[in-house]
Amino acid sequence: MEGLFAPGANQGALVGRLYGLMTRAMAPVARYLTTLPISDGVHAGASFQRYDFDGDAESETLELAEAVAKAHHELEDVATTLT
């Protein structure tokens, strides 16, 4: 996100990448979460919020995506999209 506001940033390309991330990663995750029951008649929901990474955000995101895809095969396409 910081890159969007950096001097000389190619905002069009960055917005395009963000839009792709939202449609090919965040939306499928949100839809999948709503199918997961957490109690009788209650389902999970997306609560997208800031996440503070310990190190390199890109590599940590890929590691998290791979771990989630192994546990939830329905999200394998999302993990593939991120690589």
The 8 nearest C-alpha neighbors of each residue, nearest first, counted from 0:
[[1, 2, 3, 4, 13, 17, 14, 5],
 [2, 0, 3, 4, 5, 8, 13, 6],
 [3, 1, 5, 0, 4, 8, 13, 10],
 [4, 2, 1, 10, 0, 5, 8, 13],
 [3, 5, 2, 1, 6, 8, 0, 10],
 [4, 6, 2, 8, 3, 7, 1, 9],
 [5, 7, 8, 4, 2, 3, 9, 10],
 [6, 8, 5, 9, 10, 4, 3, 2],
 [9, 7, 5, 10, 6, 3, 2, 4],
 [8, 10, 11, 12, 13, 7, 3, 2],
 [9, 11, 13, 3, 8, 12, 14, 2],
 [12, 10, 14, 13, 9, 15, 8, 16],
 [11, 13, 15, 10, 14, 9, 16, 17],
 [12, 14, 10, 16, 15, 11, 17, 9],
 [15, 13, 17, 11, 16, 12, 10, 18],
 [14, 16, 12, 18, 13, 17, 11, 19],
 [15, 17, 19, 13, 14, 18, 20, 12],
 [18, 16, 20, 14, 19, 15, 21, 13],
 [17, 19, 21, 15, 20, 16, 14, 22],
 [20, 18, 16, 22, 17, 21, 23, 15],
 [21, 19, 17, 24, 18, 23, 22, 16],
 [20, 22, 25, 18, 19, 24, 23, 26],
 [23, 21, 19, 26, 20, 24, 18, 25],
 [24, 22, 20, 19, 21, 25, 26, 27],
 [25, 23, 77, 20, 21, 27, 26, 22],
 [24, 26, 21, 28, 27, 29, 22, 23],
 [25, 27, 29, 22, 28, 24, 21, 30],
 [28, 26, 30, 29, 25, 24, 31, 23],
 [27, 29, 31, 25, 26, 30, 32, 24],
 [28, 30, 45, 26, 32, 27, 31, 25],
 [31, 29, 27, 33, 28, 32, 26, 34],
 [32, 30, 28, 34, 33, 29, 27, 35],
 [33, 31, 29, 43, 34, 44, 35, 30],
 [32, 34, 43, 44, 31, 30, 42, 35],
 [35, 33, 32, 31, 42, 36, 30, 43],
 [36, 34, 42, 32, 43, 33, 37, 31],
 [37, 35, 42, 38, 41, 43, 34, 40],
 [36, 38, 42, 41, 43, 35, 39, 40],
 [39, 37, 41, 36, 40, 42, 43, 35],
 [40, 38, 41, 37, 36, 42, 35, 43],
 [39, 41, 38, 42, 36, 37, 35, 43],
 [42, 40, 38, 39, 36, 37, 43, 35],
 [43, 41, 36, 37, 35, 33, 34, 44],
 [44, 42, 33, 32, 35, 37, 36, 41],
 [45, 43, 33, 32, 46, 42, 29, 30],
 [44, 46, 29, 47, 32, 43, 33, 28],
 [47, 45, 48, 44, 29, 43, 49, 32],
 [48, 46, 45, 49, 25, 29, 50, 44],
 [47, 49, 46, 50, 45, 51, 25, 44],
 [48, 50, 51, 47, 52, 46, 0, 56],
 [51, 49, 52, 48, 47, 56, 53, 60],
 [50, 52, 49, 53, 56, 54, 48, 55],
 [51, 53, 54, 56, 50, 55, 59, 60],
 [52, 54, 51, 55, 56, 59, 50, 58],
 [55, 53, 52, 56, 59, 58, 57, 51],
 [54, 56, 57, 58, 59, 52, 53, 60],
 [57, 55, 59, 58, 52, 60, 54, 53],
 [56, 58, 60, 59, 55, 61, 62, 54],
 [57, 59, 61, 60, 55, 56, 62, 54],
 [58, 60, 62, 56, 61, 57, 63, 55],
 [61, 59, 63, 57, 58, 62, 56, 64],
 [60, 62, 64, 58, 59, 63, 65, 57],
 [63, 61, 59, 65, 60, 64, 58, 66],
 [62, 64, 60, 66, 61, 65, 59, 67],
 [65, 63, 61, 78, 67, 62, 66, 68],
 [64, 66, 68, 62, 63, 67, 78, 61],
 [67, 65, 63, 69, 64, 68, 62, 70],
 [66, 68, 64, 70, 69, 65, 71, 63],
 [67, 69, 75, 71, 65, 74, 72, 70],
 [70, 68, 66, 67, 71, 72, 65, 75],
 [69, 71, 67, 68, 72, 66, 65, 74],
 [72, 70, 68, 73, 69, 67, 74, 75],
 [73, 71, 68, 74, 75, 69, 70, 67],
 [72, 74, 71, 75, 68, 76, 31, 77],
 [75, 73, 68, 72, 77, 76, 71, 78],
 [74, 76, 68, 78, 72, 77, 73, 79],
 [77, 75, 79, 74, 78, 80, 73, 68],
 [78, 76, 80, 24, 74, 79, 75, 81],
 [77, 79, 64, 75, 81, 80, 76, 65],
 [78, 80, 76, 77, 81, 82, 75, 65],
 [81, 79, 77, 78, 82, 76, 23, 24],
 [80, 82, 78, 79, 77, 61, 24, 64],
 [81, 79, 80, 78, 61, 77, 64, 57]]
